[in-house]
């Protein structure tokens, strides 16, 4: 019925790609502790060529996580900060 898939080649491809992801996760784990969901979400967004908006109270290591990911994959880092006008002190 269609294309024949070589399972061994497919398994080898998946294994080689997962080694890269494991190296990235290990690099992130050296700095970011206890934030597995955050690290996984960042990697999913990156691999899907998507975007992610990190929200939260100060002190949750949002900036540190992005800086660390950029360092691990040797990417450029720049920060955009947004504070809604409804929440600024007057």
Secondary structure, 3 states (H helix, E strand, C coil): CCCCCCHHHHHHHHHHHHHHHHHHHHHHHCCCCCCHHHHHHHHHHHHCCCCCCCCCCCCCCHHHHHHHHHHHCCCCCCCCCCCCHHHCCC
